[in-house]
């Protein structure tokens, strides 16, 4: 029996919903999912989060990830691959995801109205991602031209386009002709012809009280850091070895929490003040909150640091 996964971006789905969905031509059920990830400060509807990721794990599904900003991602070459590789790694660390991230050439190399992607640019882009994630965790997604050009740069491939052009070394084929409906949204189905490795770290994706989660703290104005709140937590502790911070925190609607419930702290410090492990920023958890985000401005005098969150 053929193995079929799904990929999707229109909404988040539970693992149970996916595992129960018949998506193959022979009514085969989905046995895995390829989702989108990015650095925690860049997550939106398209990207998975810890809650969904845990649900996929709990359902026993195979899991892989796409990283894509737009149709011109490869045009930045090696430097862009490193930049996006760092974002992908931050997102994977945030989730506790140990598997393969597929970087995308989401169009034919030569497409009217777009600059031409050369094999050299695409290869350099993938090499940049590999320099951050390692070859064992880096893959390529695209049409046959991108898959051919990716060979030798990465070892994992998801190919889209005509099945007649599917390369024998590709791990997955995205069927662009038949799109099943799962959980009320249209998804792509992916035929798995070679296994995509995935070995989840035990418990890594489940935040617990007194567990610290380390994440990249990008600099800039109005950046955000989002997180799930474990059941029973009454306080969030933010540890940031930074130089200047202005914070506006918003509680997102969760189970038992009415929309619009929020806290609002705008705290500015002198340049020599630190929020650090000895002086964390402590936030009381709003009753019933299951998710939160912090919107901040960060202007470091030194290279970007790693921030962390823990729960009490």
Backbone as CSV, one residue per row, in Angstrom:
resi,resn,N_x,N_y,N_z,CA_x,CA_y,CA_z,C_x,C_y,C_z
1,UNK,0.849,-1.195,0.000,0.000,0.000,0.000,0.884,1.244,0.000
2,UNK,0.531,2.219,-0.803,1.325,3.444,-0.914,1.250,4.252,0.385
3,UNK,2.320,4.973,0.650,2.394,5.840,1.830,2.147,7.280,1.401
4,UNK,1.163,7.922,2.032,0.819,9.304,1.703,0.901,10.182,2.939
5,UNK,1.541,11.320,2.790,1.519,12.388,3.782,0.704,13.543,3.212
6,UNK,0.505,14.567,4.018,-0.101,15.798,3.520,0.792,16.982,3.885
7,UNK,0.669,18.065,3.117,1.231,19.350,3.542,0.163,20.413,3.371
8,UNK,0.250,21.465,4.197,-0.833,22.446,4.228,-0.351,23.698,4.928
9,UNK,-1.056,24.813,4.658,-0.670,26.090,5.267,-1.862,26.967,5.623
10,UNK,-3.087,26.561,5.260,-4.250,27.433,5.435,-4.713,27.522,6.887
11,UNK,-4.420,26.509,7.676,-4.857,26.479,9.078,-4.065,25.392,9.784
12,UNK,-4.228,25.316,11.088,-3.589,24.259,11.860,-4.572,23.093,12.023
13,UNK,-4.056,21.879,11.977,-4.873,20.683,12.097,-4.347,19.825,13.248
14,UNK,-5.237,19.104,13.879,-4.804,18.194,14.935,-4.238,16.924,14.315
15,UNK,-3.354,16.280,15.057,-2.803,15.028,14.582,-3.874,13.969,14.381
16,UNK,-4.862,13.924,15.272,-5.936,12.938,15.147,-6.731,13.152,13.865
17,UNK,-6.964,14.423,13.511,-7.692,14.718,12.272,-6.910,14.222,11.060
18,UNK,-5.612,14.464,11.061,-4.781,14.039,9.935,-4.724,12.523,9.857
19,UNK,-4.481,11.872,10.990,-4.337,10.418,10.994,-5.617,9.721,10.550
20,UNK,-6.749,10.376,10.720,-8.019,9.773,10.335,-8.459,10.104,8.932
21,UNK,-7.649,10.872,8.189,-8.056,11.349,6.868,-7.610,10.389,5.771
22,UNK,-8.546,9.990,4.921,-8.235,9.167,3.752,-7.847,10.103,2.613
23,UNK,-6.597,10.092,2.216,-6.106,11.061,1.237,-5.567,10.412,-0.031
24,UNK,-5.198,9.132,0.017,-4.635,8.479,-1.157,-5.696,8.014,-2.124
25,UNK,-5.303,7.668,-3.357,-6.274,7.216,-4.359,-6.948,5.909,-3.977
26,UNK,-6.308,5.120,-3.135,-6.908,3.886,-2.641,-7.470,4.053,-1.247
27,UNK,-7.809,5.308,-0.876,-8.335,5.653,0.439,-7.293,5.440,1.536
28,UNK,-6.008,5.485,1.166,-4.967,5.367,2.174,-5.034,6.568,3.120
29,UNK,-4.828,6.285,4.388,-4.857,7.364,5.380,-3.491,8.054,5.440
30,UNK,-3.541,9.332,5.786,-2.293,10.096,5.917,-1.488,9.549,7.079
31,UNK,-0.201,9.327,6.849,0.660,8.815,7.913,1.734,9.815,8.318
32,UNK,1.669,11.027,7.750,2.649,12.040,8.102,2.217,13.400,7.594
33,UNK,2.956,14.422,7.995,2.640,15.800,7.603,3.923,16.579,7.390
34,UNK,3.913,17.430,6.378,4.986,18.399,6.176,4.385,19.773,6.435
35,UNK,4.920,20.459,7.431,4.393,21.757,7.827,5.432,22.840,7.560
36,UNK,5.090,24.076,7.835,5.992,25.212,7.670,6.492,25.662,9.045
37,UNK,7.755,26.063,9.090,8.282,26.634,10.318,9.114,27.861,10.005
38,UNK,9.334,28.675,11.011,10.171,29.862,10.923,10.625,30.180,12.335
39,UNK,11.464,31.188,12.484,11.894,31.606,13.817,10.677,32.025,14.636
40,UNK,10.711,31.844,15.951,9.532,32.131,16.776,8.954,33.521,16.577
41,UNK,9.799,34.522,16.294,9.296,35.873,16.114,8.596,36.116,14.803
42,UNK,8.616,35.123,13.891,8.024,35.313,12.566,6.813,34.430,12.313
43,UNK,6.327,33.744,13.327,5.244,32.793,13.108,3.931,33.501,12.791
44,UNK,3.186,32.918,11.846,1.842,33.398,11.547,0.965,32.184,11.266
45,UNK,-0.189,32.392,10.633,-1.135,31.299,10.407,-0.516,30.156,9.621
46,UNK,0.377,30.491,8.712,0.986,29.476,7.841,1.855,28.489,8.612
47,UNK,2.419,28.920,9.716,3.435,28.131,10.406,2.841,27.296,11.532
48,UNK,3.496,26.186,11.788,3.075,25.364,12.913,3.485,26.022,14.226
49,UNK,2.954,25.520,15.314,3.338,25.983,16.648,3.490,24.766,17.547
50,UNK,3.848,25.000,18.794,4.103,23.870,19.688,2.862,23.019,19.912
51,UNK,1.704,23.670,20.009,0.475,22.917,20.264,0.186,21.954,19.122
52,UNK,0.253,22.444,17.891,0.003,21.579,16.743,1.091,20.514,16.633
53,UNK,2.332,20.929,16.816,3.434,19.974,16.702,3.282,18.832,17.707
54,UNK,2.937,19.155,18.941,2.719,18.109,19.953,1.603,17.174,19.519
55,UNK,0.564,17.743,18.904,-0.558,16.933,18.459,-0.127,15.960,17.359
56,UNK,0.722,16.415,16.446,1.235,15.526,15.403,2.060,14.405,16.025
57,UNK,2.893,14.766,17.015,3.679,13.746,17.704,2.780,12.724,18.398
58,UNK,1.786,13.219,19.097,0.899,12.340,19.862,0.157,11.366,18.957
59,UNK,-0.098,11.784,17.705,-0.811,10.917,16.756,0.124,9.923,16.078
60,UNK,1.428,10.003,16.369,2.377,9.072,15.792,2.677,9.315,14.329
61,UNK,2.501,10.547,13.866,2.713,10.871,12.464,4.189,11.121,12.168
62,UNK,4.614,10.802,10.949,5.896,11.281,10.469,5.804,12.781,10.268
63,UNK,6.908,13.494,10.480,6.874,14.959,10.405,8.117,15.453,9.681
64,UNK,7.914,16.384,8.760,8.996,17.147,8.152,8.523,18.588,8.071
65,UNK,9.419,19.497,7.688,9.087,20.917,7.639,9.538,21.536,6.317
66,UNK,8.783,22.539,5.881,9.222,23.419,4.806,9.680,24.738,5.429
67,UNK,10.672,25.360,4.792,10.986,26.756,5.091,10.873,27.534,3.793
68,UNK,9.988,28.528,3.793,9.790,29.344,2.593,9.336,30.734,2.979
69,UNK,10.003,31.737,2.439,9.565,33.119,2.589,8.808,33.573,1.349
70,UNK,9.341,33.258,0.157,8.696,33.652,-1.088,9.287,32.911,-2.267
71,UNK,8.820,33.253,-3.452,9.221,32.537,-4.656,10.641,32.869,-5.110
72,UNK,11.265,33.876,-4.502,12.615,34.250,-4.883,13.653,33.897,-3.819
73,UNK,13.317,32.996,-2.913,14.256,32.645,-1.840,15.653,32.313,-2.356
74,UNK,15.796,31.500,-3.411,17.151,31.115,-3.826,17.983,32.248,-4.390
75,UNK,17.362,33.383,-4.747,18.104,34.456,-5.402,19.179,35.057,-4.504
76,UNK,19.071,34.855,-3.196,20.065,35.408,-2.276,21.311,34.560,-2.129
77,UNK,21.340,33.389,-2.764,22.528,32.559,-2.728,22.923,32.099,-1.337
78,UNK,24.222,31.940,-1.125,24.742,31.362,0.114,24.364,32.184,1.344
79,UNK,24.510,33.506,1.264,24.209,34.357,2.423,22.749,34.243,2.816
80,UNK,21.853,34.205,1.822,20.435,34.062,2.142,20.159,32.675,2.710
81,UNK,20.835,31.663,2.194,20.658,30.327,2.744,21.073,30.257,4.196
82,UNK,22.163,30.936,4.549,22.573,30.978,5.952,21.548,31.730,6.804
83,UNK,21.085,32.874,6.300,20.096,33.662,7.045,18.833,32.846,7.301
84,UNK,18.321,32.212,6.255,17.095,31.435,6.402,17.362,30.140,7.166
85,UNK,18.574,29.614,7.046,18.925,28.444,7.838,18.897,28.745,9.330
86,UNK,19.388,29.928,9.710,19.350,30.321,11.128,17.909,30.473,11.604
87,UNK,17.064,31.045,10.764,15.654,31.169,11.137,15.008,29.792,11.286
88,UNK,15.318,28.896,10.352,14.752,27.549,10.423,15.238,26.816,11.664
89,UNK,16.511,26.965,11.995,17.049,26.301,13.178,16.408,26.851,14.447
90,UNK,16.209,28.162,14.508,15.547,28.750,15.678,14.139,28.200,15.818
91,UNK,13.421,28.062,14.687,12.075,27.504,14.745,12.075,26.044,15.146
92,UNK,13.023,25.277,14.630,13.111,23.866,14.985,13.444,23.699,16.462
93,UNK,14.369,24.513,16.964,14.712,24.442,18.387,13.524,24.835,19.255
94,UNK,12.775,25.826,18.816,11.602,26.271,19.559,10.573,25.146,19.679
95,UNK,10.396,24.389,18.595,9.429,23.291,18.610,9.980,22.046,19.299
96,UNK,11.305,21.891,19.292,11.901,20.620,19.661,11.903,19.652,18.495
97,UNK,11.907,20.180,17.267,11.827,19.360,16.053,13.227,18.942,15.617
98,UNK,13.498,17.624,15.474,14.841,17.173,15.137,15.020,16.743,13.684
99,UNK,13.972,16.888,12.863,13.967,16.273,11.547,14.456,17.160,10.421
100,UNK,13.999,16.833,9.201,14.474,17.462,7.973,13.652,18.703,7.646
101,UNK,14.347,19.786,7.272,13.709,21.017,6.808,13.983,21.138,5.310
102,UNK,12.924,21.235,4.514,13.044,21.367,3.071,12.996,22.847,2.691
103,UNK,14.063,23.330,2.073,14.112,24.703,1.586,13.573,24.726,0.158
104,UNK,12.867,25.793,-0.189,11.989,25.762,-1.351,12.451,26.624,-2.517
105,UNK,12.336,26.037,-3.708,12.324,26.795,-4.959,10.906,26.644,-5.480
106,UNK,10.028,27.550,-5.078,8.596,27.363,-5.277,8.123,27.893,-6.636
107,UNK,8.912,27.643,-7.652,8.549,27.956,-9.036,9.611,27.346,-9.936
108,UNK,9.298,27.280,-11.222,10.312,26.871,-12.183,11.433,27.906,-12.190
109,UNK,12.655,27.461,-12.467,13.784,28.380,-12.491,13.530,29.550,-13.446
110,UNK,12.975,29.246,-14.600,12.659,30.284,-15.582,11.148,30.449,-15.635
111,UNK,10.666,31.518,-14.989,9.235,31.796,-14.888,8.989,33.230,-15.322
112,UNK,8.083,33.472,-16.278,7.817,34.840,-16.723,7.484,35.762,-15.551
113,UNK,8.095,36.949,-15.553,7.839,37.929,-14.505,8.734,37.790,-13.291
114,UNK,9.608,36.780,-13.280,10.512,36.567,-12.156,11.948,36.493,-12.659
115,UNK,12.914,36.862,-11.813,14.312,36.677,-12.207,14.646,35.196,-12.343
116,UNK,15.583,34.873,-13.213,15.960,33.485,-13.450,16.784,32.965,-12.279
117,UNK,16.369,31.830,-11.735,17.152,31.127,-10.730,18.125,30.219,-11.470
118,UNK,19.400,30.403,-11.273,20.383,29.535,-11.904,20.694,28.360,-10.997
119,UNK,21.135,27.240,-11.551,21.542,26.130,-10.686,22.615,26.529,-9.678
120,UNK,23.514,27.446,-10.077,24.567,27.883,-9.155,23.986,28.640,-7.968
121,UNK,23.018,29.525,-8.224,22.380,30.268,-7.133,21.648,29.317,-6.190
122,UNK,20.890,28.404,-6.757,20.114,27.455,-5.975,21.040,26.565,-5.142
123,UNK,22.092,26.080,-5.750,23.040,25.253,-5.018,23.707,26.012,-3.890
124,UNK,24.073,27.276,-4.149,24.693,28.092,-3.100,23.711,28.352,-1.972
125,UNK,22.452,28.595,-2.311,21.411,28.813,-1.300,21.295,27.584,-0.386
126,UNK,21.246,26.409,-0.990,21.154,25.186,-0.197,22.416,24.970,0.631
127,UNK,23.575,25.274,0.052,24.826,25.137,0.799,24.823,26.039,2.034
128,UNK,24.264,27.240,1.900,24.173,28.138,3.043,23.311,27.550,4.144
129,UNK,22.175,26.949,3.764,21.314,26.313,4.761,22.018,25.134,5.418
130,UNK,22.728,24.338,4.609,23.454,23.182,5.141,24.514,23.623,6.144
131,UNK,25.144,24.771,5.903,26.198,25.240,6.813,25.656,25.545,8.197
132,UNK,24.356,25.754,8.309,23.728,26.036,9.599,23.092,24.783,10.201
133,UNK,22.285,24.082,9.402,21.517,22.947,9.900,22.279,21.627,9.835
134,UNK,23.254,21.547,8.952,23.903,20.273,8.697,23.194,19.536,7.575
135,UNK,23.945,18.761,6.844,23.372,18.069,5.687,22.322,17.044,6.091
136,UNK,22.466,16.480,7.282,21.526,15.450,7.723,20.144,16.003,8.021
137,UNK,20.003,17.344,8.064,18.695,17.933,8.378,18.209,18.884,7.293
138,UNK,18.854,18.909,6.132,18.512,19.881,5.101,18.032,19.175,3.846
139,UNK,16.903,19.630,3.310,16.357,19.071,2.078,15.982,20.161,1.098
140,UNK,15.514,19.745,-0.081,15.142,20.669,-1.146,13.758,20.313,-1.670
141,UNK,12.971,21.358,-1.965,11.646,21.209,-2.563,11.608,22.000,-3.860
142,UNK,10.994,21.427,-4.892,10.825,22.180,-6.129,10.426,21.282,-7.275
143,UNK,10.351,21.897,-8.458,10.064,21.147,-9.677,11.316,20.359,-10.085
144,UNK,11.213,19.636,-11.184,12.307,18.757,-11.594,13.611,19.514,-11.817
145,UNK,13.544,20.772,-12.301,14.781,21.519,-12.515,15.494,21.776,-11.191
146,UNK,14.727,22.099,-10.142,15.318,22.343,-8.828,15.824,21.056,-8.197
147,UNK,15.097,19.965,-8.376,15.517,18.684,-7.786,16.819,18.219,-8.427
148,UNK,16.915,18.340,-9.744,18.152,17.939,-10.418,19.336,18.776,-9.938
149,UNK,19.128,20.088,-9.805,20.216,20.984,-9.412,20.572,20.840,-7.937
150,UNK,19.642,20.313,-7.135,19.902,20.149,-5.698,20.724,18.907,-5.396
151,UNK,20.734,17.951,-6.314,21.488,16.720,-6.102,22.968,17.061,-5.901
152,UNK,23.553,16.488,-4.864,24.936,16.782,-4.527,25.084,17.864,-3.473
153,UNK,24.017,18.646,-3.261,24.044,19.694,-2.238,23.311,19.237,-0.975
154,UNK,22.195,18.523,-1.155,21.419,17.984,-0.037,21.082,16.533,-0.353
155,UNK,20.506,15.850,0.617,20.223,14.424,0.453,18.748,14.066,0.545
156,UNK,17.884,15.061,0.740,16.452,14.804,0.864,15.697,15.728,-0.081
157,UNK,14.655,15.170,-0.748,14.014,15.904,-1.834,12.509,15.652,-1.828
158,UNK,11.724,16.726,-1.984,10.297,16.624,-2.279,10.075,17.332,-3.605
159,UNK,9.550,16.604,-4.577,9.378,17.137,-5.925,7.905,17.400,-6.200
160,UNK,7.622,18.526,-6.835,6.271,18.839,-7.281,6.227,18.765,-8.807
161,UNK,5.042,18.967,-9.381,4.914,18.897,-10.836,4.457,17.533,-11.297
162,UNK,4.660,17.257,-12.578,4.153,16.037,-13.200,4.793,14.792,-12.586
163,UNK,3.960,13.794,-12.315,4.489,12.549,-11.754,5.390,11.839,-12.761
164,UNK,5.132,12.048,-14.038,5.954,11.410,-15.069,7.408,11.886,-15.019
165,UNK,7.641,13.055,-14.408,8.999,13.603,-14.296,9.639,13.300,-12.945
166,UNK,8.956,12.523,-12.086,9.450,12.268,-10.736,10.781,11.533,-10.774
167,UNK,11.763,12.066,-10.083,13.078,11.448,-10.015,13.072,10.293,-9.015
168,UNK,13.765,9.248,-9.363,13.782,8.064,-8.515,14.430,8.295,-7.166
169,UNK,15.304,9.315,-7.066,15.982,9.576,-5.790,15.177,10.515,-4.893
170,UNK,14.058,11.066,-5.399,13.233,11.963,-4.584,12.513,11.169,-3.500
171,UNK,12.409,11.758,-2.328,11.739,11.098,-1.216,10.221,11.238,-1.292
172,UNK,9.765,12.372,-1.787,8.335,12.601,-1.864,7.939,13.266,-3.168
173,UNK,6.723,13.009,-3.594,6.150,13.676,-4.767,4.858,14.365,-4.347
174,UNK,4.827,15.678,-4.500,3.635,16.442,-4.166,2.681,16.430,-5.355
175,UNK,1.516,15.866,-5.143,0.492,15.747,-6.193,-0.231,17.084,-6.330
176,UNK,0.035,17.806,-7.400,-0.589,19.114,-7.596,-1.917,19.032,-8.334
177,UNK,-2.361,17.826,-8.674,-3.602,17.657,-9.430,-4.788,17.305,-8.546
178,UNK,-4.534,16.553,-7.487,-5.600,16.146,-6.568,-5.287,16.723,-5.195
179,UNK,-6.181,17.528,-4.672,-5.989,18.154,-3.368,-7.150,17.769,-2.452
180,UNK,-6.914,16.858,-1.513,-7.983,16.434,-0.599,-8.377,17.561,0.360
181,UNK,-9.532,17.391,0.966,-9.969,18.267,2.043,-9.815,17.515,3.363
182,UNK,-9.071,18.125,4.277,-8.837,17.524,5.594,-9.146,18.577,6.645
183,UNK,-10.012,18.254,7.574,-10.342,19.201,8.637,-10.902,20.509,8.121
184,UNK,-11.577,20.482,6.977,-12.215,21.675,6.434,-11.319,22.547,5.576
185,UNK,-10.057,22.149,5.353,-9.171,22.940,4.497,-8.628,22.062,3.363
186,UNK,-8.256,22.703,2.275,-7.643,22.008,1.151,-6.165,21.802,1.427
187,UNK,-5.696,20.591,1.233,-4.297,20.254,1.497,-3.692,19.650,0.238
188,UNK,-2.378,19.611,0.178,-1.678,18.830,-0.827,-1.386,17.451,-0.261
189,UNK,-1.389,16.457,-1.125,-0.976,15.139,-0.676,0.392,14.827,-1.266
190,UNK,1.199,14.108,-0.498,2.586,13.831,-0.871,2.799,12.319,-0.836
191,UNK,3.129,11.766,-1.995,3.447,10.345,-2.066,4.880,10.140,-1.581
192,UNK,5.044,9.315,-0.569,6.368,9.052,-0.016,6.929,7.802,-0.700
193,UNK,7.947,8.006,-1.545,8.538,6.856,-2.225,9.858,6.416,-1.577
194,UNK,10.437,7.287,-0.743,11.599,6.924,0.067,11.387,7.528,1.450
195,UNK,11.729,6.825,2.516,11.421,7.333,3.858,12.120,8.660,4.152
196,UNK,11.393,9.566,4.780,11.955,10.823,5.283,12.252,10.608,6.761
197,UNK,13.508,10.676,7.177,13.844,10.345,8.573,13.245,11.336,9.553
198,UNK,12.781,10.804,10.671,12.258,11.647,11.739,12.360,10.879,13.033
199,UNK,13.140,11.389,13.971,13.310,10.732,15.267,13.092,11.763,16.352
200,UNK,11.841,11.958,16.813,11.577,13.003,17.806,12.295,12.758,19.115
201,UNK,12.851,13.823,19.654,13.481,13.743,20.974,12.395,13.576,22.022
202,UNK,12.542,12.651,22.891,11.511,12.335,23.867,11.178,13.545,24.730
203,UNK,9.920,13.978,24.652,9.453,15.065,25.498,9.952,16.436,25.129
204,UNK,10.726,16.564,24.047,11.373,17.842,23.771,10.398,18.932,23.404
205,UNK,9.229,18.555,22.889,8.318,19.580,22.395,7.296,20.008,23.436
206,UNK,7.319,19.437,24.618,6.282,19.715,25.607,6.824,20.647,26.687
207,UNK,6.385,21.912,26.718,6.872,22.796,27.775,6.348,22.349,29.132
208,UNK,7.197,22.407,30.124,6.812,22.020,31.483,7.211,23.125,32.444
209,UNK,6.575,23.159,33.595,6.967,24.110,34.606,8.426,23.876,34.995
210,UNK,9.131,24.979,35.222,10.547,24.961,35.603,11.483,24.530,34.475
211,UNK,10.952,24.357,33.258,11.811,24.038,32.123,12.087,25.317,31.342
212,UNK,13.333,25.525,30.997,13.719,26.744,30.293,13.800,26.475,28.794
213,UNK,13.215,27.382,28.004,13.228,27.266,26.551,14.093,28.390,25.991
214,UNK,15.175,28.030,25.314,16.076,29.018,24.756,15.692,29.310,23.313
215,UNK,15.776,30.570,22.903,15.371,30.958,21.550,16.166,32.163,21.099
216,UNK,16.270,32.321,19.799,16.948,33.477,19.242,16.157,34.740,19.553
217,UNK,16.852,35.815,19.841,16.210,37.093,20.130,16.615,38.075,19.037
218,UNK,15.893,38.121,17.913,16.284,39.013,16.813,16.139,40.470,17.223
219,UNK,17.020,41.318,16.707,16.924,42.740,16.997,15.955,43.407,16.024
220,UNK,15.513,44.619,16.386,14.623,45.382,15.528,13.452,45.950,16.295
221,UNK,12.602,46.679,15.590,11.423,47.292,16.179,10.221,46.373,16.043
222,UNK,9.413,46.324,17.074,8.155,45.573,17.060,8.360,44.119,16.652
223,UNK,9.408,43.491,17.192,9.600,42.064,16.997,8.737,41.321,18.008
224,UNK,8.498,40.045,17.766,7.637,39.305,18.682,8.248,37.955,19.014
225,UNK,7.893,37.459,20.176,8.309,36.148,20.651,7.046,35.472,21.162
226,UNK,6.652,34.352,20.547,5.415,33.667,20.899,5.726,32.347,21.590
227,UNK,4.783,31.892,22.421,5.042,30.684,23.192,3.722,30.092,23.670
228,UNK,3.735,28.764,23.879,2.637,28.087,24.552,2.878,28.127,26.049
229,UNK,1.808,28.098,26.815,1.902,28.144,28.271,1.446,26.795,28.826
230,UNK,2.297,26.063,29.524,1.900,24.750,30.032,0.821,24.863,31.101
231,UNK,0.012,23.831,31.179,-1.065,23.805,32.160,-0.504,23.908,33.571
232,UNK,-1.101,24.777,34.367,-0.691,24.925,35.753,0.333,26.013,35.992
233,UNK,0.897,26.574,34.929,1.885,27.635,35.115,1.188,28.912,35.569
234,UNK,1.777,29.599,36.526,1.206,30.856,37.017,2.117,32.044,36.741
235,UNK,3.340,31.772,36.294,4.270,32.866,36.047,5.191,32.514,34.881
236,UNK,5.444,33.498,34.051,6.433,33.382,32.980,7.651,34.181,33.395
237,UNK,8.825,33.620,33.188,10.075,34.302,33.483,10.844,34.446,32.180
238,UNK,11.113,35.679,31.787,11.851,35.954,30.565,13.264,36.363,30.939
239,UNK,14.241,35.632,30.448,15.650,35.905,30.722,16.292,36.368,29.421
240,UNK,16.718,37.611,29.366,17.260,38.169,28.133,18.532,38.952,28.435
241,UNK,19.703,38.439,28.079,20.937,39.200,28.276,21.063,40.276,27.204
242,UNK,20.348,41.389,27.393,20.224,42.390,26.344,20.656,43.762,26.856
243,UNK,20.620,44.730,25.962,21.072,46.069,26.291,19.920,47.063,26.443
244,UNK,18.839,46.857,25.712,17.714,47.790,25.776,16.456,47.049,25.349
245,UNK,15.391,47.218,26.110,14.171,46.470,25.812,12.941,47.304,26.127
246,UNK,12.023,47.386,25.180,10.696,47.941,25.403,9.707,46.834,25.098
247,UNK,8.807,46.547,26.024,7.971,45.362,25.903,6.492,45.713,25.958
248,UNK,5.712,45.110,25.074,4.253,45.132,25.157,3.787,43.701,25.019
249,UNK,3.236,43.107,26.050,2.838,41.707,26.022,1.350,41.567,25.793
250,UNK,0.976,40.611,24.961,-0.435,40.377,24.629,-0.758,38.906,24.877
251,UNK,-1.798,38.655,25.645,-2.284,37.283,25.778,-3.155,36.961,24.584
252,UNK,-2.889,35.851,23.932,-3.738,35.399,22.838,-4.873,34.561,23.410
253,UNK,-6.019,34.571,22.717,-7.174,33.825,23.204,-6.852,32.335,23.270
254,UNK,-7.131,31.726,24.405,-6.928,30.285,24.569,-8.130,29.709,25.292
255,UNK,-8.062,28.437,25.649,-9.179,27.802,26.342,-9.468,28.547,27.634
256,UNK,-10.681,29.033,27.779,-11.089,29.702,29.002,-10.674,31.151,29.099
257,UNK,-10.046,31.690,28.051,-9.586,33.071,28.098,-10.324,33.883,27.039
258,UNK,-11.119,34.858,27.440,-11.860,35.646,26.446,-10.910,36.414,25.539
259,UNK,-11.250,36.560,24.242,-10.430,37.371,23.343,-10.316,38.794,23.878
260,UNK,-9.151,39.379,23.703,-8.960,40.767,24.114,-8.351,40.920,25.486
261,UNK,-8.311,39.836,26.274,-7.687,39.903,27.585,-6.184,40.089,27.400
262,UNK,-5.615,41.121,27.966,-4.196,41.368,27.751,-3.594,42.108,28.930
263,UNK,-2.284,42.049,29.012,-1.572,42.897,29.942,-0.756,43.873,29.113
264,UNK,-0.394,44.978,29.698,0.296,46.018,28.923,1.367,46.639,29.808
265,UNK,2.604,46.265,29.587,3.726,46.863,30.287,4.657,47.459,29.250
266,UNK,4.941,48.727,29.339,5.957,49.330,28.481,7.071,49.808,29.399
267,UNK,8.129,49.033,29.446,9.231,49.319,30.347,10.475,49.637,29.533
268,UNK,11.071,50.776,29.784,12.325,51.140,29.128,13.405,51.269,30.197
269,UNK,14.586,50.793,29.873,15.678,50.809,30.829,16.853,51.597,30.265
270,UNK,17.701,52.054,31.174,18.936,52.677,30.729,19.808,51.633,30.029
271,UNK,20.740,52.098,29.217,21.529,51.191,28.383,22.332,50.189,29.198
272,UNK,22.687,50.523,30.443,23.523,49.623,31.217,22.713,48.650,32.060
273,UNK,21.382,48.690,31.923,20.542,47.775,32.678,20.409,46.455,31.919
274,UNK,20.339,45.366,32.638,20.165,44.059,32.019,18.965,43.336,32.632
275,UNK,18.172,42.721,31.776,17.292,41.645,32.245,18.088,40.378,31.986
276,UNK,18.503,39.688,33.024,19.335,38.515,32.820,18.879,37.407,33.759
277,UNK,19.681,36.363,33.869,19.276,35.220,34.675,19.182,35.556,36.157
278,UNK,19.883,36.585,36.585,19.789,36.998,37.980,18.641,37.973,38.201
279,UNK,18.240,38.654,37.123,17.148,39.629,37.231,16.164,39.405,36.092
280,UNK,15.422,38.297,36.105,14.489,38.022,35.009,13.277,38.943,35.073
281,UNK,12.617,39.077,33.934,11.359,39.808,33.864,10.253,38.802,34.156
282,UNK,9.483,39.030,35.217,8.483,38.073,35.675,7.086,38.579,35.313
283,UNK,6.281,37.700,34.722,4.944,38.062,34.253,3.959,37.057,34.827
284,UNK,2.920,37.545,35.496,1.876,36.651,35.990,1.035,36.161,34.812
285,UNK,0.720,34.878,34.809,-0.078,34.291,33.739,-1.549,34.650,33.945
286,UNK,-2.171,35.189,32.904,-3.604,35.478,32.974,-4.375,34.171,33.109
287,UNK,-5.417,34.169,33.923,-6.184,32.956,34.163,-6.710,32.338,32.882
288,UNK,-6.423,31.061,32.672,-6.930,30.358,31.500,-6.102,30.528,30.248
289,UNK,-5.043,31.324,30.303,-4.253,31.557,29.098,-3.483,30.303,28.711
290,UNK,-3.467,29.987,27.424,-2.712,28.852,26.919,-1.606,29.267,25.958
291,UNK,-1.667,30.509,25.468,-0.639,31.013,24.579,-0.356,32.471,24.902
292,UNK,0.840,32.914,24.629,1.180,34.310,24.841,2.199,34.772,23.828
293,UNK,2.361,36.064,23.724,3.419,36.615,22.878,3.897,37.915,23.488
294,UNK,5.147,38.221,23.231,5.752,39.457,23.697,6.201,40.237,22.480
295,UNK,5.766,41.465,22.369,6.200,42.342,21.297,7.205,43.316,21.887
296,UNK,8.378,43.409,21.276,9.455,44.154,21.908,10.290,44.886,20.874
297,UNK,11.057,45.836,21.351,12.078,46.507,20.555,13.431,46.201,21.178
298,UNK,14.379,45.767,20.378,15.673,45.314,20.880,16.765,45.909,20.002
299,UNK,17.619,46.725,20.592,18.725,47.363,19.870,20.032,47.010,20.569
300,UNK,20.651,45.890,20.210,21.831,45.429,20.952,23.083,46.206,20.576
301,UNK,23.934,46.408,21.561,25.249,46.966,21.300,26.212,45.876,20.842
302,UNK,25.851,44.635,21.113,26.659,43.488,20.744,25.859,42.611,19.778
303,UNK,26.486,41.566,19.199,25.722,40.673,18.317,24.503,40.094,19.023
304,UNK,23.526,39.662,18.234,22.277,39.167,18.801,22.531,38.009,19.757
305,UNK,21.765,38.020,20.848,21.939,37.023,21.896,20.802,36.005,21.837
306,UNK,20.899,35.051,22.733,19.816,34.093,22.912,19.016,34.499,24.147
307,UNK,17.703,34.618,23.986,16.833,34.834,25.120,16.270,33.497,25.572
308,UNK,15.565,33.487,26.687,14.940,32.244,27.135,13.666,32.566,27.889
309,UNK,12.808,31.547,27.946,11.558,31.632,28.699,11.477,30.385,29.590
310,UNK,11.039,30.580,30.819,10.724,29.453,31.673,9.400,29.740,32.373
311,UNK,8.808,28.691,32.928,7.481,28.809,33.538,7.541,28.321,34.976
312,UNK,6.713,28.951,35.816,6.651,28.560,37.217,5.181,28.349,37.612
